[in-house]
Amino acid sequence: MDEMPHDVVNFLENKFLVWCLVISRISGLFIVGPLFSTAFIPAIVKILIILFLSWLVTPSIESFIPLDTPIIEIFLMSLSNFIVGLLAGLIANALLTAVAHMGEIFGIQLGFGVAEVFDPQTMTQTPLVSQFTYLMAVYIFTLMKGPNMILIAILKSFDDIPINFTDINFSTFENIARIGSQIFRIGLRFGMPLVVFMVVVSFILGILSKLMPQMNIFMIGLPVKILVGLVLFAGVFPILADAITKLSFSIIGEVRELLTHLR
């Protein structure tokens, strides 16, 4: 009976702030990470998951942070740990955003630029094709256990990045910008051939309207563009799915490398 109060006091004196910092790092991932930040998961469930994971991780951390630590140091440590989780989530989410951007570009050429659906995740209206490609990327990313790997990378980061660090290597932000630009460039690379093909279809329809003025190009052109676009999209779907799979593995590797060299 005497050991329990002593353990509680020891935890409060040495491990309570460590637990709070672990919560801060994991919370950063749950704010912007793919699937972790989705609105489908109630906020109370997210909080309980964060508290549970942090409670499991805290005993394995050897660092001790006493309660009399200056408040400014606690704030800097909390901010640094939050940024670690935030950056990991942003990089992982960049792939899904790039795929959605590709779908939006293609949807405009397809004639679905004004066709929007309600996205319960972001609570906004999103283009139809963009939402479809985004959900496809989320499905593939989930199928290959991408969220699990990202979460494991965050949990293992406590071995590489001390919980009480305050000095972030700002050169890492250059790598993040490079990764982001590379992902969006790949998204455009997949989207532009579809866009160019649809521009060619529009050009052919324009020529036909000149050769046959009696043809109502507005009544015929839109259904033709939609039909050709859907057939083309169905043809490149397997290639796109394979590319998303490879990019997902690449993104997971980038997250691990980021967490290793962040400090």
LINVEN-V846341 format. One record per residue. OMEGA is omega in degrees with one decimal (NA if undefined). Layout:
BEGIN
omega=(OMEGA;OMEGA)
END
This chain:
BEGIN
omega=(-178.3;-175.5;-176.3;176.9;178.9;178.0;179.7;179.1;179.2;178.2;-178.8;-177.0;-170.9;-171.3;-176.8;179.1;175.4;178.0;178.8;179.5;175.3;176.2;-179.1;-178.3;-179.3;179.6;178.5;178.1;-176.3;179.7;-175.0;-176.9;178.4;-177.7;179.2;-176.3;-175.8;179.5;178.2;179.3;179.6;-177.7;-178.8;177.8;177.4;-179.3;-180.0;178.1;179.2;179.8;-178.9;-179.9;-179.6;178.5;177.7;-175.3;-172.3;-178.9;-178.6;180.0;-175.1;-177.2;176.2;178.9;-177.5;-178.1;-178.7;176.3;179.7;-175.2;179.8;177.4;177.8;179.3;-179.2;178.4;178.3;179.7;-179.4;179.4;177.5;179.5;178.3;178.6;-179.2;-179.2;178.0;178.7;180.0;-179.8;-180.0;-177.8;-178.4;179.5;-178.6;178.6;179.5;178.7;177.4;177.9;177.0;179.1;178.6;178.9;-179.0;-179.5;178.2;178.8;-178.4;-178.5;-179.9;-176.7;-179.1;178.4;-176.5;176.0;179.7;178.3;-178.6;-180.0;-179.4;-179.5;179.4;174.1;-179.7;178.2;-174.0;-178.0;178.0;179.2;-179.8;-179.8;178.2;179.1;176.7;178.7;177.9;179.9;-179.9;-179.9;178.8;-178.3;179.0;176.1;178.2;178.8;178.1;-178.6;178.2;179.4;177.8;178.3;177.5;-179.1;178.3;-179.1;178.5;175.5;-176.8;-177.6;-179.3;-177.5;-175.6;-179.5;179.1;-176.6;178.6;176.3;-172.8;174.5;177.5;-178.9;175.2;177.2;178.3;177.6;178.6;179.7;-179.9;179.4;178.9;-179.6;-179.9;176.4;177.1;177.2;176.9;-179.8;178.1;-177.1;-174.4;177.0;177.2;179.9;-179.9;179.5;179.6;175.2;177.1;177.5;178.0;178.6;179.0;177.5;176.9;177.6;179.4;179.2;176.8;-179.4;-179.4;-176.7;-178.7;-179.5;178.0;-174.0;-179.0;179.0;-176.5;-172.2;-176.3;176.8;179.3;179.7;179.3;-179.5;179.9;-179.3;179.5;176.9;179.2;-179.7;177.5;179.4;-177.7;-177.6;178.9;179.1;179.7;179.1;178.3;179.2;178.6;178.2;179.8;179.0;179.2;176.5;179.3;-180.0;178.8;176.2;178.5;178.4;179.0;179.5;178.5;-177.8;178.9;-174.2;-177.6;-177.0;NA)
END
